[in-house]
Amino acid sequence: MKADRPFTGLGDAGITGLIGEGRFAKSNFIFEVLGSIDELSSVIGTAKASITDEIIKQQLSDIQVTLYKIMTELSYTDQSKLKNPLINSDHVLLLEDKIIQISSSIAIPADFILPGDSLQAGFLDIARTITRKVERRIVELDGLLSIQNKLIMQYINRLSTYFFMLEIQILHDQGIDNPTMAK
């Protein structure tokens, strides 16, 4: 790719590549999964831009980096060629620790809350719902291809809980201790 031409044109016919051999139709389900993860990273970036807490911003950046590792790992056409998985139990444990830390410091609503009590919390709720979509897509992909690294699914499952907990924390930090309930 030349600097004065920031496109290759290789995908103009609806075919693209992954890591490894072969070219694939852009309608292949793997690209639905990768696109959903990319969408999630984008909304995390929007949430990050709206939040002023530097620690939370760094956590969100770290999550975006992890999502790119997940996309890389899922992009291998032959997952057996990935000798060292990019996602390990430490990624899952880190999220679990953050969830426990938040839950021990604030009251968690017993029922569903309606998003929209603050812009920042709203972006985190969008991240939570897109994470659930990503989870459904990964489970479906696993049924088609049998993903070797099952920690990817665990990480994504914890990630949606993390976003919910962070949404509640942000509301609390903004003085909204009684979010709008769905009932």
N, C-alpha and C positions, 0 to 999 in steps of 0.2 A: 504494500500500500504506500503510495507516494504521499508526501506531506501536502502537496497541492491538490490531491485527489483523495479525500478521506473516505472513500468507498471502493470496494473491489468489483462489484457487479456480479460476483460469483453466485449470489442467491437470487438473481433476477428471475430465474425460471422456477422458483419455489423449492429449490433443493439447497441443502446446506450440510455442513459437516459437524462432527462431534470430535472428541479426543480419541483417536484411533482410526481404523480403516473405514472407508465407506462414506457415501453421501446419502442423505436422507431427505424425504419430503418434509417441508416445514409443517405439514399437517400431522406428522408423526406425534404420538401422544407425549413423548419425552419433551417436546418443545412446549406443550401445554404446561407440563410440570415446571420446566425451567423458566418459562414466562411468568408463571404464578409466583415463583420465588423472586424473580426480578421485580415484579409488581410489589411484593411485600417489602423488598429493600427500598423501593422508591417511597412508599408511604412511611416507612421508618425514618427515612431521611427528612420527610416533611415534618414528622413529629419532632425529630431532633432539632430542626430549625426553629420550632416554636417553643422549645423548652430552654430555660435559662440555667438550670442546674447543671454544672459542668460534669459532675459524676454521672448523672443520668445520661447526658449527651455521650460520654465515653462508653457507657454500657451499650447504648444503642449503636454506636459505631462498631463496637466489638461484635455485636450480633450481626450487623451487616457483613462484616468480614467472614464470620462463620457461615452465613448464608451463601456467600460466594464459594466457600470451601465445599459446601453441600452441592452447589451447582456443578462445581468441578468434578466432584466425586461421581455424581449421577451422569456426567457427560462422557465417562469412559465407555466406549462401545464394548469393551471386554473388561468388566470390573475385576476379573482375576489378575489383570496386569497392574492394578493398583496395589503395590506391595504393602504400603503403610496407609491405612485409611486416614483421611484428613479429619474426620470427626471421631472423637473417642469419648470415653466415659467422663473425662474431665469437663467436657463441654456441657453434658447433662447435669453433672453435679454442681457446676457453677450456677446454672439457672435455678436448680433446686435450692441452693443456699440463698440466692437472692429472694426467691419466693418466700422461704421461711423467714428471712430477715424482715421483709415487708409485713408479712402476716403477724409477726410478733410485736410490731410496733403500732399498728392501726387496727381499728375495728372493720371487719369485713361484712358487708351487707348480707343478710340471710336470703334475700330474694334478688331477682334480676333488676338491674338498674337500666334506665334509659340513657343512652349516650347524649351528650350535648350540654352538660352543665359547664363545660369549659372547652375551649378550642384544643388545648393541649391534650386533655383527657379524651376528647373526641377523636383526635388523630390516633391515639393509642388504641381506642376501641376499633377503629378501622383496621389497624395493624392486627389486632386480635382476630377479627373476622376473616381477614385475608390469610392469616396463619392457619385457621381452621380449613379454609379452602385448599391451601397448600398441603395440609395433612391428608385431606381426602384424595388429592391428586397423587400424592406419594404412595398412599395405600393402594390405589388403583394401579399405579406403575409397578409396585411390588407384586401385585397379582399377575401382571403381564410378563415381567422380566426377572422377578425374584432378586430384589436388591440385597446385596451381600451384607452391607453394614446396617444392621437393624437399629443402631444407635441414632441414625438419622431420624427415624420415626419417633423415637423417644425424645430427641431434642426438640423437634417441631411440636410435639404434644406438650412438653413443658413450656415452650415458648408462648403458646396461647395463654396459658395460666399466668405466666410472667407479665404479659401485656395487661391482663385484667388487673392483676395486683398493682402494677405500676400505675394504671389508670386511677385506681382507688387512692394510691399514695399521692398522686398529683392533685387529685381533688382535695384530699386532706391538707396538703401543703398550701393549697389556695384558700383554705378556710371553709371548704364545702364538705362538712362532715355528714350531711344528710342528703346524698344525691337523690335525684328524682327516681322514684321506684316505678317499676312496670305495673304494679298493682295499685 
